[in-house]
Structures are given as structure tokens and as C-alpha cells.
Amino acid sequence: MRVAVLFLRFGPYHLARLEAAGERLARDGDELIGIEIAPTSHVYTWDTVTGGHHFRKVTLFEDRVHEDIPKQEVRSAVRTALEQVDPTMVALPGWSCRESLAALHWAMGRGVPTIMMSASTRTDFARHWWSERIKCGVVRCCSAGLVGGQRHADYMAELGMERDRIFPGYDVVDNDYFRTGADHAREQDAELRERYHLPRRYFLVSSRFVPKKNLARLLTAYARYREAAGTTAWDLVLCGDGPLRGELEAAVDHMDLRTSVHFPGFVQYGELPEYYGLASAFVLASTVEQWGLVVNEAASAGLALLVSDRCGCAPELVVDGRNGYVLDPLDEAGIAAAMQRLSDDPEGAARMGQASQEIVSDFSPRRFADELVSAAVCAIEKPRVNPTVADRMIVRLMATLR
């Protein structure tokens, strides 16, 4: 097999997955080609990553920012790259982006099977019949699916993919990187806390500062927690940046929390394990979250987890009472109470962190590699999908319009 995996840009997560998948395929004499549209993005401002030890790396626009590239140029570049690579299988990053649709249209015209990769669930957003019909048409043109977990598998099946063609394991991070990095940080505890101006105990948040992350409500819940916990309360460290930063800092000042809430800014991948390693617990209180890869990171680093029930990863990565607590993101009192349950029992929180590492161990780059191969084999061995004329027209139209 010669499997092409398409991503909008390669971040650290994508690189870890591709290296593992490339190594796995090479064992059987097969090849992985990772195709990214551009190395930089306005939305995800990671440092540019390098790699390609176990896969062939193809970048379509070396000196461009992903969002700034006109759709016509993207479509043309995707088609040209696939012609040159000549894959026997193409894995697509979702059903709505222009890159996926262009690649799917190309593959359908040449009889090349496709794997739809997705972390979407039924409840991420309000759904409308017409947009669901479009998605159904796109999904039914694919030969297999690679998804995050059960919620994502349920939604892909609802959109028309046969259950035995859907494989979990899409949403993983480099567990070893975060585990060893966090352990190393704990060995340098005093030095790093002084360098980064971090408190002795803190809840950690790592996210973009956008509405769906629910940070304003989390701050209100934290204020309630701090008032109840008094002098034993842990601080709150908000790593990240985004359009809501000014509002969040103003809210912190208004609630007189400036000495206990910290804004280190956007933390690059190389320093993230240190912030995890020095934290006492992790919080993700999003109202919308397709998966939540930061939960994988925190679990790998050995942290107790407070995670919104809206997060796609919650059923797989949070066992309530064992490695943390699942939260109602709209319940400020409940969030405050969960914070206090952890801070009242630091030793129990540490035991929960150990359980987090055990639970997340099943979600590693190796899992992604194995499930990608399983999806590819399924796409080849099962009877080829035969989309209706209407489904084909949907893909052709969407590939032109997006």
C-alpha cells in the first residue's frame, strides 16, 4: 500500500501520528506520505515542526499561511500532489474542509479508496437537515472511517458509514513526550517554578481564549471555589491566548483574583510538559469540544482531570472518581465543588494522576498507526462502496464551492 494522509498543517500531534504510522506501514513494505497544505496557520500558532523520518513529507505551500491561500490554488495543488504521489489509499481530515473535498473528488475519479478521519460528534453544534444531508453524501463516498471514540463512531454511523468500517484511535498525542517531560520538570521543581513564576500548587488550563472554552464561567467558578477553600486554595494558571484575553484579564481584576490567576501566554510545545509537570490538576470546562487533545497531554503527564461532559474525550479518558471528575460546564457551583474535592486531598489527586496515565496509555501514536492500517485494509478488502449519483454530485459540487 501507498497511503497518503492529508492534514491542513503539521503540528506536533500530526507529526507523532505520522511517524508512528509510517513506521508501522514500513514493517509490511508499505509507504506513508504525509501531505500538509502549509506549515503555518493563523489559528494554531505552533512553531513549525520538522520530521519525516518514517514517512515522506510533502508541503504544498512552503512559504504561505494556510488561511491566506485562495481555494482555487488549494484545489489545484491537492490534485497535482496526489497525481504525483499516486497513492493506493487517501486519508482525509474531515468532511467539510476544502482540502478534504478536493482530495475526495480526485480519489473518486480514479477509483482510489478513502478513509474519513473525524473527531465530530452529534452534539458539537446545532445540526440542520440540509447540512446533514450534505455530510451524508460525502461520508457515503468514503470506504472507511477513523474516529476519536464512541461518540464519534456513533455520529459517523448516523451519517451513513457502516459500523464495521469505523475504527477508533484518531485522537492521540505523543504520550511518552509528555510523561517524560513532566517527570523531568518535577525533578527541577524549584528552579522551574522560579523561572516561570509558578505557584506551589495550581489548576492548569491550556486552551485558546475563545468562547467555546467557557473560560469566563470557569473564572467565576474558581472565584467561588477560592472563597470557600480560603487559604488552602490552589491557584489557577491559564496557558494560551486569543481574542478574549482582554475580557478575561478584566474579569480577574474585577473579582480581585490577580494574585491567584496567572496568564503565562501561549506556551509552545517544547515547554508544555513543564507546565503540566508542575501542576496539581488539569481543567477543561468547554461547552463545545470535539475531543480535547489537551486532556490526553495532561493525563500522560500524570494529572487528575476535571473535564466537561461536552468534551468528546470524556467517555474514554475520564473515569469519574478514579482519575478525576466529569463536569457540567454550565454548573459553576459544581465546578467549584470539584476543584475543592481535589485540593482538599492532594495525595488523592496524585493517585488520580497515576490512574490518568494508565487510562491514556491505550491512546498513543501506536494506536493511531494500528487503526489507520486496519481502516486501510478494511477499505481494500471489503466490497467497494458504490455511491449514488446524488452523493457523487454532492462531492463534486462541494469540491467546487469550498
Buried (B, 14 or more C-beta within 10 A) or exposed (E): BBBBBBBBBBBBBBBBBBBBBBBBBEEEEBBBBBBBBBBBBEEEEBEEBEBBEBBBBBBBBEEBBBEEBEBEEBBEBBBEBBEEBEBBBBBBBBBBBBBBBBBBBBBBEEEBBBBBBBBBBBEBEEEEEEEEEBBBBBBBBBBBBBBBBEBBBBBBBBBBBBEEBBBBBBBBBBBEBBBBBBEEBBEEEEEBBEEBEBBEBBBBBBBBBBBBBBBBBBBBBBBBBBEEBEEEBBBBBBBBBBEBBEEBBEBBEEBEBEEBBBBBEBBEBEBBBBBBBBBBBBBBBBBBBBBBBBBBBBBBBBBBBBBBEBBBBBBBBBBBEBBBBBBBBEBBEBBBBBBBBBBEEBEEBBBBBEBBBEBBEBBBBBBBBBBBBBBBBBBBEBEEBEBEEEBBEBBBBBBBEB
